[in-house]
Amino acid sequence: MSMNSYREVSSRSWGSRLAGSVSGILVGLLLVMVAVGLLWWNEGRAVKRARALDEGLSQVVEVAAERVETENQGRLVHLSGRAETKETLTDPVFGLKAQALKLSREVEMYQWRERSSSETREKIGGGTETVTTYNYDRGWESNVIDSDSFKKPEGHINPAQMPYDNWSQTASRVELGAFRLSREQLAKLNDFRRIDLSDSTPGLRLPPGAQLAGSEIYLGQNPGAPQIGDARIRFALVNPQDVSLVAVQQGDSFVPYRASNGNEVSLLEPGVFSAQEMFQAAQDRNRMLTWVLRLVGVLAMFIGFRMLFGTLRVLAAVVPMLGRMVGVAIGLVAGILAATISLITIALAWIFYRPLFGGGLLLLGLALLFGLKRSNQASAPVTADMPASAGSPPPPPPV
């Protein structure tokens, strides 16, 4: 892999930075508002999903995959069995055939790639100088990289399009005993396994200029020394396998269960699992998503507060060291505000959805806010009502 680079130096005046920081106040305010909305919505979503899963677990019934019982129509059912199909999937270009649930073709092309990194230095007077380095290397990519958008396209030209497109096919009918899986359920089966290609691979045909290289088709002169525009094609499939599902039985297929709060439940896992295990896994995923969105909300709020106070940072940047000190202080305040307001927002949402737990979170958030206020008061200088030191003259009597 070869690499070369191009460096660009740009400057920005103190006035331009100040104008940008003022406009950033509006963006920061909007970001804080969006973060508050996200945190509130996320708590409601989490509670609604958890309650729907609890409701589903209380109503699910076990059924056998070998037969369709009419008395289970419209009921939430759990069953396990082998998902399989009688269909043969065929790649329309390369002719490869496989009896599988899914078949896919992945195409990659050897291309130039641009990566950039920037380093900004503050100068006396508040201006900045930014040095941006653009590095160019070559590698395999599954999408066309537009080399016209490169900072320095000369000598780094990529082909305008792939020689072949990515492609996939799903069997139209996949059976689970006496039942058939719905399209929504099939979309959850993505355990693709790479196909090792050989001359004996069923139906495989190579286009002109192509050759087999290991487990892939190679378009180019030498797989050991790829050139820009060379391509490689790989195939993968999802084999018949054991699955477990929870859904509403409708005829010989399934539809999602709609809980009393409107949330839909439709679970499918590769392997054999009990209903209890499947609902527990769904609850775990719900908790994980909740924490991820919480972190996203807190981070967005932190960035928003930093932008709100960004003008102070630029004003102090006339002296670079002072600007850095103010920046550290702004980061600390933004972090405290983001943590405090996030906790209060989450607590209020929980009070709205689950009052018992929400009250505790609200008290924690208020305690942080109170502690911040007390620490500010403690750090303020005391200038009044100080006792006179020993040996100092008494204050003059009142007139």
C-alpha positions, 0 to 999 in steps of 0.5 A, spaced: 500 500 500 502 506 497 501 513 501 502 520 499 500 527 502 498 534 501 499 539 506 495 546 506 495 552 511 489 556 512 488 562 517 482 565 521 482 572 524 480 573 531 474 577 528 472 571 524 472 567 530 468 571 534 462 572 529 462 564 528 462 563 536 456 568 536 452 564 531 454 558 534 450 560 540 444 559 536 446 552 534 448 551 541 441 553 544 438 548 539 442 542 541 441 543 548 433 543 546 434 537 542 438 533 547 432 535 552 427 532 547 431 526 546 432 524 553 425 525 555 423 521 549 428 516 550 425 514 557 418 514 555 420 509 549 424 505 554 418 504 559 413 503 553 417 497 550 419 494 557 411 494 559 410 491 552 415 486 553 412 484 560 405 484 557 407 479 552 411 474 556 404 474 560 400 472 554 405 468 550 403 460 549 407 454 547 406 451 540 409 445 536 412 447 529 409 441 526 402 443 526 398 449 525 392 449 531 386 453 529 385 455 536 391 459 536 389 464 531 390 471 533 394 469 539 401 470 541 405 464 540 412 461 541 415 456 537 422 453 535 424 449 529 428 449 523 427 454 518 428 451 511 427 452 504 426 448 497 428 454 493 434 454 489 437 462 489 441 464 483 446 470 482 443 473 475 450 475 473 455 469 475 450 464 475 452 461 482 446 457 485 445 455 492 439 452 496 439 457 502 435 462 505 439 468 503 444 469 497 448 475 497 454 478 492 459 483 495 463 487 490 469 491 492 474 495 488 481 497 489 481 505 489 484 511 492 482 514 499 483 521 502 484 522 509 485 528 513 487 531 519 488 538 522 492 541 527 490 548 529 494 553 533 492 560 536 496 566 535 497 572 539 491 577 538 486 571 537 487 569 530 488 561 529 493 558 524 490 551 521 495 546 518 491 540 514 494 534 512 491 530 506 493 523 506 492 519 500 493 511 500 490 505 496 485 500 498 479 495 497 472 499 498 465 497 497 462 504 494 465 508 489 469 514 492 469 520 488 476 522 487 473 529 484 472 531 491 479 530 493 483 536 495 488 534 490 485 529 485 491 530 480 494 523 480 489 520 485 483 518 479 478 513 481 474 509 476 467 513 475 463 506 477 463 499 479 464 493 474 458 490 478 453 492 483 452 488 490 446 484 490 442 479 494 436 475 494 432 472 499 427 465 498 420 467 497 418 461 502 421 459 508 418 454 512 418 452 519 415 446 520 408 447 518 409 454 518 412 459 514 416 465 516 414 472 514 418 477 510 419 481 517 422 475 520 426 473 514 430 480 515 432 478 522 436 472 519 443 475 517 448 470 519 451 470 512 457 465 511 462 466 506 462 461 500 469 458 498 469 458 490 472 453 486 471 450 479 466 445 481 461 451 485 454 449 482 453 454 476 459 459 477 461 462 470 466 467 470 466 473 465 472 475 460 478 477 464 476 474 471 479 469 475 478 465 481 483 467 487 482 463 493 475 464 495 473 470 490 473 472 483 478 477 481 478 482 476 485 484 474 491 482 472 495 480 478 491 479 485 498 479 489 499 486 486 492 490 485 491 496 481 486 502 481 480 499 478 481 492 480 475 488 483 474 482 487 467 479 488 465 474 494 459 470 495 455 469 502 449 465 504 444 464 510 444 456 511 437 453 513 438 453 521 434 452 527 430 458 530 426 461 535 420 466 535 415 469 538 409 473 534 402 472 533 399 466 529 396 468 523 394 463 518 400 459 517 404 465 518 406 470 523 404 478 524 407 482 530 403 482 537 401 489 538 401 491 546 395 495 549 400 501 549 401 500 542 408 497 542 409 492 537 413 485 539 416 480 534 422 476 536 426 472 532 433 469 534 437 464 531 438 457 535 433 454 540 431 458 546 425 458 551 420 464 551 423 466 557 430 467 554 427 471 548 423 476 552 429 477 557 434 478 551 429 483 548 429 487 555 436 487 555 437 490 548 432 495 550 436 497 556 442 497 552 439 502 547 436 506 553 443 507 556 446 509 549 441 514 547 442 517 554 449 518 553 448 521 546 443 526 549 448 528 555 454 528 550 449 533 545 447 537 551 455 538 553 457 540 546 451 545 546 453 548 552 460 549 550 457 552 544 453 557 548 459 559 552 464 559 546 464 567 545 467 567 552 473 562 550 474 567 543 474 573 547 479 570 552 483 567 546 487 574 545 492 571 549 492 564 547 494 561 554 488 565 557 484 562 552 486 555 554 484 556 561 477 559 559 476 553 555 478 548 561 473 552 565 467 552 560 468 545 559 468 544 566 461 548 567 458 545 561 459 538 563 456 540 570 450 543 567 449 537 562 450 532 567 445 536 572 440 538 567 440 531 564 439 527 570 433 532 572 430 531 565 430 523 566 428 524 573 422 528 570 420 523 565 420 517 570 416 521 575 411 522 569 412 515 567 414 511 573 413 516 579 417 512 584 424 511 581 423 518 578 423 522 585 430 519 587 433 521 580 430 528 581 433 529 588 440 526 585 439 532 580 437 537 585 443 535 590 448 536 584 445 543 583 445 545 590 452 542 591 455 546 585 451 553 588 455 551 595 461 550 592 461 557 588 459 560 595 465 557 598 470 559 593 467 567 593 472 572 598 469 574 604 469 581 605 464 583 611 463 581 618 470 578 619 473 579 626 479 583 627 486 580 628 489 580 635 493 587 636 489 591 631 486 597 633 478 597 635 474 600 630 472 607 631 465 608 635 459 610 631 458 618 630 
